Amino acid sequence: MNLILQTRIVLTISVTFTLQSNNIGKYALIGAACQLGGTVRMTISLTIILLECTGNITFGLPIVMVLIVAKWVGDFFNTVSALIGSM
């Protein structure tokens, strides 16, 4: 019952937040940054690459925060990144 309630709360908040903002590309950028950051565990260089691609400096803080959290989660589950492990 508790899990159902938590899921409902998260979905309600995310749908409300998504409907207020029409910029779905921002969510795609943050999701791509999170996936790349968790895989290769690069924070600063990946932030600079994504900021150069977008050309918008206002995405800097959210991208940095997402990449740091993705690196922490990746380090928690595995100590070797995909980039270093493939060498």
Secondary structure, DSSP 8 states (H G I E B T S, - for coil): -HHHHHHHHHHHHHHHHHHH---HHHHHHHHHHHHHHHHH---HHHHHHHHHHH--GGGHHHHHHHHHHHHHHHHHH-SS-HHHHT-
